[in-house]
Amino acid sequence: MAQIKIGIIGGSGLDDPDILKNRIEKSVSTPYGEPSDVMILGEIGGVVCVLLARHGRKHDKMPGNVNYRANIWALKEEGCTHIIATNACGSLRETIPPGSLVIVDGFLDRTTKRQQTFYDGESGHPPGVCHMPMEPAFHPLMRQVILEAACGAKIKVLNGGCIVVIEGPRYSSKMESNMYRLLGGDLIGMTTVPEVVLAKEVGLLYAVIAMATDWDCWRDSGEKVSHDAVLKVFQENVKKILSLLQIIIPKMAQENWCEAIEEMQKLAKDSVVLPN
């Protein structure tokens, strides 16, 4: 079986290094600049993991200023084969109340200013142009393992959903929120893109555990999204995700990932058109 190493990208409140045993910190630089913070290397259930705080441990990087390319490149160079990303997001559906965990299976990109490829023609960056297929966006076997692990642990998660990714840092207007619902969005967040795209470009298996923290602003009744409301729901439910990670990761190590890793790396290579 393939030796796996799992990168964990922690969103707001989910960058707690105490979930790792035998922790060490490692500072790195990449051809794309500095990652959001140091990488924290350690183990969960005997599985080697690398934790990276997406917004920095001081939460001082807004979604549009996160150096997504440096983060993903650093995890790849550290030898990660998988990435489990966690996201706090708003709900666009009555069936997804605040506190729900969702294993998303699709995204709708509404960002405007973010670098979405490593292949940008700049000196010192990989040559060529990458035309990466994005369906399925999130790795099916990773999603399956997460869902099965959650079921076995009796942790309720929802199977599937489309996350709309907006530029931020502001929240949506009511008109925007309703438009995203009409377009088929189930959740709304600010960070899944370009993470998911960049992970595929370097051949990493990627999945997201999303937590709905609020109703956004589309409902006619109930509390509208606010930073305080988001933090309150998140703090009340963060232990569910931390518990789920500690269950998922040993479960993932029991799978044979050889074929999946080989296929993803081949897709990444074959999607690049090199200059003549």
C-alpha positions as CSV (number, residue, x, y, z in Angstrom):
1,M,0.0,0.0,0.0
2,A,1.1,3.5,-0.7
3,Q,2.6,5.5,2.2
4,I,0.2,8.5,2.8
5,K,0.8,11.8,4.4
6,I,-2.3,14.0,5.0
7,G,-2.3,17.8,4.9
8,I,-5.0,19.4,7.0
9,I,-5.9,23.0,6.0
10,G,-7.6,24.5,9.0
11,G,-10.1,27.3,8.5
12,S,-11.4,29.7,11.2
13,G,-11.0,28.0,14.5
14,L,-9.9,24.6,13.0
15,D,-6.2,25.2,13.2
16,D,-5.7,23.7,16.7
17,P,-2.3,22.0,16.8
18,D,-3.3,20.0,19.9
19,I,-4.9,17.4,17.7
20,L,-1.4,16.3,16.6
21,K,1.0,14.2,18.6
22,N,4.8,14.6,18.4
23,R,4.4,18.1,17.0
24,I,7.2,20.1,15.4
25,E,7.0,23.4,13.5
26,K,8.6,23.9,10.2
27,S,9.0,27.2,8.3
28,V,9.4,27.0,4.6
29,S,9.4,29.3,1.5
30,T,8.2,28.4,-2.0
31,P,8.6,29.8,-5.5
32,Y,5.2,31.4,-4.9
33,G,6.2,33.2,-1.7
34,E,5.5,32.4,2.0
35,P,2.7,30.1,3.1
36,S,0.1,31.5,5.5
37,D,2.0,30.3,8.6
38,V,4.5,27.6,9.7
39,M,3.6,24.0,9.0
40,I,3.0,21.9,12.0
41,L,4.1,18.3,11.5
42,G,2.8,15.5,13.7
43,E,0.6,12.4,13.9
44,I,-3.0,11.5,14.3
45,G,-3.6,7.9,15.1
46,G,-0.1,7.0,13.9
47,V,-0.6,8.7,10.5
48,V,1.8,11.4,9.5
49,C,-0.1,14.7,9.1
50,V,0.8,18.3,8.3
51,L,-1.4,21.1,9.7
52,L,-1.5,24.5,8.1
53,A,-3.6,27.4,9.3
54,R,-5.2,28.9,6.1
55,H,-5.7,32.4,7.6
56,G,-2.6,32.2,9.8
57,R,-2.7,31.3,13.5
58,K,-3.4,34.9,14.3
59,H,-6.2,34.9,11.7
60,D,-4.6,38.0,10.1
61,K,-5.1,37.0,6.4
62,M,-8.4,37.8,4.8
63,P,-9.7,35.2,2.2
64,G,-8.6,37.2,-0.9
65,N,-5.0,37.7,0.5
66,V,-4.3,34.1,1.4
67,N,-1.4,32.8,-0.5
68,Y,-3.1,29.7,-1.8
69,R,-0.4,28.7,-4.2
70,A,2.3,28.8,-1.5
71,N,0.1,26.8,0.9
72,I,-0.6,24.0,-1.6
73,W,3.0,24.0,-3.0
74,A,4.4,23.7,0.6
75,L,2.2,20.8,1.4
76,K,3.1,19.1,-1.9
77,E,6.8,19.6,-1.2
78,E,6.4,18.2,2.3
79,G,5.3,15.0,0.7
80,C,1.5,15.2,1.3
81,T,-0.6,12.8,-0.8
82,H,-4.0,14.0,0.5
83,I,-5.5,17.3,1.7
84,I,-8.5,17.5,4.0
85,A,-9.7,21.1,4.1
86,T,-12.1,22.5,6.6
87,N,-14.4,25.5,5.9
88,A,-16.8,27.6,7.8
89,C,-19.6,28.7,5.5
90,G,-23.2,30.0,5.3
91,S,-26.2,27.8,4.5
92,L,-28.4,28.5,1.5
93,R,-30.9,25.8,2.2
94,E,-33.5,25.1,5.0
95,T,-32.2,21.5,5.0
96,I,-28.8,22.6,6.1
97,P,-29.2,24.3,9.5
98,P,-26.3,26.0,11.3
99,G,-24.1,23.4,12.9
100,S,-24.4,21.0,10.0
101,L,-21.4,19.3,8.6
102,V,-21.4,18.8,4.8
103,I,-19.0,16.7,2.6
104,V,-19.3,18.9,-0.4
105,D,-19.2,17.5,-4.0
106,G,-19.3,20.6,-6.2
107,F,-18.4,24.3,-6.3
108,L,-19.5,27.4,-8.1
109,D,-16.7,30.0,-8.4
110,R,-17.6,33.6,-8.0
111,T,-14.1,34.9,-7.0
112,T,-12.5,37.6,-9.1
113,K,-8.9,38.3,-8.1
114,R,-7.2,35.0,-7.3
115,Q,-4.3,33.1,-9.0
116,Q,-5.8,29.7,-9.9
117,T,-2.8,28.0,-11.5
118,F,0.9,27.3,-10.9
119,Y,1.5,27.5,-14.6
120,D,1.6,31.3,-15.0
121,G,4.7,31.7,-17.3
122,E,6.7,33.4,-14.6
123,S,10.4,32.6,-14.2
124,G,11.1,29.8,-11.8
125,H,7.6,28.4,-12.1
126,P,6.6,25.2,-14.0
127,P,6.5,25.6,-17.7
128,G,3.5,25.2,-19.9
129,V,-0.3,25.8,-19.5
130,C,-2.5,23.5,-17.4
131,H,-6.0,22.8,-18.6
132,M,-7.2,20.9,-15.5
133,P,-10.6,19.0,-15.7
134,M,-12.5,19.9,-12.5
135,E,-15.1,17.1,-12.5
136,P,-15.1,15.5,-10.0
137,A,-13.8,18.5,-8.1
138,F,-13.4,16.6,-4.8
139,H,-11.9,13.2,-4.7
140,P,-14.7,10.5,-4.6
141,L,-12.8,7.9,-2.6
142,M,-11.8,10.5,0.0
143,R,-15.4,11.6,0.3
144,Q,-16.5,8.0,0.6
145,V,-14.1,7.3,3.4
146,I,-15.1,10.4,5.3
147,L,-18.8,9.6,5.0
148,E,-18.2,6.0,6.1
149,A,-16.1,7.0,9.1
150,A,-18.6,9.6,10.2
151,C,-21.4,7.0,9.9
152,G,-19.5,4.5,12.0
153,A,-18.8,7.1,14.7
154,K,-22.5,8.2,14.6
155,I,-21.4,11.8,13.7
156,K,-24.1,13.2,11.4
157,V,-22.8,14.6,8.1
158,L,-24.6,15.5,4.9
159,N,-23.6,13.8,1.7
160,G,-23.0,16.3,-1.0
161,G,-23.7,19.9,-1.7
162,C,-22.5,22.7,-3.9
163,I,-20.4,25.5,-2.3
164,V,-20.5,28.9,-3.8
165,V,-17.2,30.6,-3.4
166,I,-17.2,34.4,-3.2
167,E,-14.3,36.9,-3.1
168,G,-15.1,38.3,0.4
169,P,-14.3,39.5,2.9
170,R,-17.8,41.0,2.9
171,Y,-20.9,38.9,3.2
172,S,-23.5,38.7,0.4
173,S,-26.4,41.0,-0.2
174,K,-29.8,39.4,0.0
175,M,-30.2,39.7,-3.8
176,E,-26.8,37.9,-4.2
177,S,-27.8,35.2,-1.7
178,N,-31.0,34.5,-3.5
179,M,-29.2,34.4,-6.8
180,Y,-26.8,31.8,-5.6
181,R,-29.7,29.7,-4.4
182,L,-31.3,29.9,-7.9
183,L,-28.0,28.9,-9.4
184,G,-28.0,25.7,-7.3
185,G,-25.8,26.7,-4.4
186,D,-26.2,24.9,-1.1
187,L,-23.5,26.6,0.9
188,I,-21.5,29.9,0.6
189,G,-17.9,30.4,1.6
190,M,-14.7,32.3,0.7
191,T,-11.8,29.8,0.4
192,T,-12.5,26.6,-1.4
193,V,-11.4,28.1,-4.7
194,P,-8.6,28.2,-5.7
195,E,-7.5,25.6,-3.1
196,V,-9.3,22.7,-4.9
197,V,-8.0,23.7,-8.3
198,L,-4.4,24.1,-7.2
199,A,-4.5,20.7,-5.3
200,K,-5.5,19.0,-8.5
201,E,-2.8,20.7,-10.5
202,V,-0.1,19.2,-8.3
203,G,-1.8,15.7,-8.1
204,L,-3.0,15.9,-4.5
205,L,-6.3,14.2,-3.5
206,Y,-8.5,16.8,-1.9
207,A,-11.8,16.9,0.0
208,V,-13.6,19.4,2.1
209,I,-15.5,19.2,5.4
210,A,-17.7,22.3,5.5
211,M,-19.6,23.5,8.6
212,A,-22.6,25.7,8.1
213,T,-22.4,28.5,10.7
214,D,-25.2,30.7,9.7
215,W,-28.2,31.2,7.3
216,D,-26.4,33.9,5.2
217,C,-29.1,36.6,4.6
218,W,-31.6,35.0,2.2
219,R,-34.3,34.0,4.8
220,D,-37.0,36.4,5.7
221,S,-36.9,35.4,9.3
222,G,-34.2,34.5,11.8
223,E,-30.8,36.0,12.5
224,K,-28.8,37.4,9.6
225,V,-25.1,36.5,9.1
226,S,-22.7,38.4,11.3
227,H,-19.2,37.7,12.5
228,D,-20.4,37.3,16.1
229,A,-23.1,34.8,15.1
230,V,-20.6,32.8,13.0
231,L,-18.1,32.5,15.8
232,K,-20.8,31.5,18.3
233,V,-22.1,28.6,16.2
234,F,-18.5,27.6,15.2
235,Q,-17.3,27.4,18.8
236,E,-20.3,25.3,19.7
237,N,-19.6,22.8,17.0
238,V,-15.9,22.8,16.3
239,K,-15.4,19.7,18.5
240,K,-17.5,17.7,16.0
241,I,-15.0,18.4,13.2
242,L,-11.9,17.8,15.5
243,S,-13.4,14.5,16.6
244,L,-14.2,13.6,13.0
245,L,-10.7,14.3,11.9
246,Q,-9.3,11.9,14.6
247,I,-11.6,9.2,13.3
248,I,-11.2,9.8,9.6
249,I,-7.4,9.9,9.4
250,P,-6.7,6.4,10.8
251,K,-9.5,5.1,8.6
252,M,-7.8,6.6,5.6
253,A,-4.6,4.8,6.4
254,Q,-6.4,1.5,6.0
255,E,-7.3,2.1,2.4
256,N,-5.1,1.2,-0.5
257,W,-4.5,4.6,-2.2
258,C,-1.9,3.4,-4.8
259,E,-4.2,3.5,-7.8
260,A,-5.9,6.8,-6.8
261,I,-2.6,8.6,-6.2
262,E,-1.2,7.3,-9.5
263,E,-4.3,8.4,-11.4
264,M,-4.3,11.9,-9.9
265,Q,-0.6,12.4,-10.6
266,K,-1.1,11.2,-14.2
267,L,-4.0,13.6,-14.6
268,A,-1.9,16.5,-13.3
269,K,0.9,15.6,-15.7
270,D,-1.4,15.0,-18.8
271,S,-3.2,18.3,-18.3
272,V,-0.1,20.4,-18.9
273,V,0.5,21.6,-22.5
274,L,4.3,22.3,-22.8
275,P,5.6,25.0,-25.1
276,N,7.0,23.8,-28.5
